[in-house]
């Protein structure tokens, strides 16, 4: 499902929600389970944490007991949750979101709100940004997501839910009443089943029913806080500003994004080719370093993540002499870490680069060179690239070693034709 009208600029909030996240991650590398009903959790006397869409077709839902799920779907496959995998995937997805905007409010492992006002000039209108995010999440993380676009938090959340699976839906303010008022009141963000039943008993079945009741009457019927809150929700008038970070206190491993920035990529085919891996590390290093510069950050530690073809994942890190936001510094540290693994006895499926121990960038340009140290010139080159990319887009300048057919060697840069 995709919104048919051009997104108004006042619709600056995106709610991005992974589709059946736990189940999607569990089966993304297991093609034999792609079309099979699968749940995460739901073992002996357990509760279903997530169900894929084939399982949902049988009526299996999150929160259902495993016994009930197997009763209505006898061929159900249950897999245990693996948070050692889920948390890194979640963090990587949130980093993908932050490559579009720094204003990301994380709600849980699998959902976040994004304010994209500052991204429109670079990436286009919000609906275009939503499609780019969906494409990146699918390409880099192997799962799908749905995106709701609106002017307020609750409406964006409602829109993403109705866009599922794997879709985009915009609910602009001028169409809010037409789209939302006919819906069951239980569709409103934060209205649980108990509140829904209570409202139904009072004759308030649809969102429009609630919207037509004066706010003072709602407060008398439901209590001051709930009545006022529901009145705002029924008119799409809740908050429109986000609080970057979030969810760290709930154990999702997120929190504010100040500690590190990274990027990772699942290769099209597993490989042991060192030159191919080096090219990918260069690409990722450039992406991470550009984000550091845009955020005014520098980092002291470079970390490499490698996932082997058997899905084992390892991480190695290296601390630099000076904090940096320079692509070449990040790339060379990542390359040292790759070479330190020795001969690749197993093919590599995924590589990732992360810069950690971030601090605000000081005026490092004034640092004196040590005796005998040569000025590499890369900071100025990186900033020139940033300016070109900011003006003309990502394709404006590419490293020569990343061009098709390029041999290995120093990561020089070459402009591409914009004619």
HELIX and SHEET records of a PDB file:
HELIX    1   1 UNK A   21  UNK A   27  1                                   7    
HELIX    2   2 UNK A   31  UNK A   33  5                                   3    
HELIX    3   3 UNK A   53  UNK A   56  1                                   4    
HELIX    4   4 UNK A   66  UNK A   72  1                                   7    
HELIX    5   5 UNK A   83  UNK A   98  1                                  16    
HELIX    6   6 UNK A  117  UNK A  119  5                                   3    
HELIX    7   7 UNK A  120  UNK A  123  1                                   4    
HELIX    8   8 UNK A  126  UNK A  141  1                                  16    
HELIX    9   9 UNK A  153  UNK A  163  1                                  11    
HELIX   10  10 UNK A  173  UNK A  175  5                                   3    
HELIX   11  11 UNK A  176  UNK A  180  1                                   5    
HELIX   12  12 UNK A  185  UNK A  187  5                                   3    
HELIX   13  13 UNK A  193  UNK A  201  1                                   9    
HELIX   14  14 UNK A  207  UNK A  211  1                                   5    
HELIX   15  15 UNK A  215  UNK A  222  1                                   8    
HELIX   16  16 UNK A  224  UNK A  234  1                                  11    
HELIX   17  17 UNK A  248  UNK A  250  5                                   3    
HELIX   18  18 UNK A  274  UNK A  295  1                                  22    
HELIX   19  19 UNK A  327  UNK A  339  1                                  13    
HELIX   20  20 UNK A  364  UNK A  366  5                                   3    
HELIX   21  21 UNK A  378  UNK A  392  1                                  15    
HELIX   22  22 UNK A  394  UNK A  396  5                                   3    
HELIX   23  23 UNK A  400  UNK A  402  5                                   3    
SHEET    1   A 5 UNK A 104  UNK A 108  0                                        
SHEET    2   A 5 UNK A 111  UNK A 115 -1                                        
SHEET    3   A 5 UNK A  13  UNK A  18 -1                                        
SHEET    4   A 5 UNK A 145  UNK A 150 -1                                        
SHEET    5   A 5 UNK A 168  UNK A 170  1                                        
SHEET    1   B 3 UNK A  48  UNK A  51  0                                        
SHEET    2   B 3 UNK A  38  UNK A  41 -1                                        
SHEET    3   B 3 UNK A  77  UNK A  79  1                                        
SHEET    1   C 4 UNK A 260  UNK A 271  0                                        
SHEET    2   C 4 UNK A 348  UNK A 360 -1                                        
SHEET    3   C 4 UNK A 297  UNK A 308 -1                                        
SHEET    4   C 4 UNK A 313  UNK A 324 -1                                        
SHEET    1   D 2 UNK A 397  UNK A 399  0                                        
SHEET    2   D 2 UNK A 413  UNK A 415 -1                                        
END                                                                             
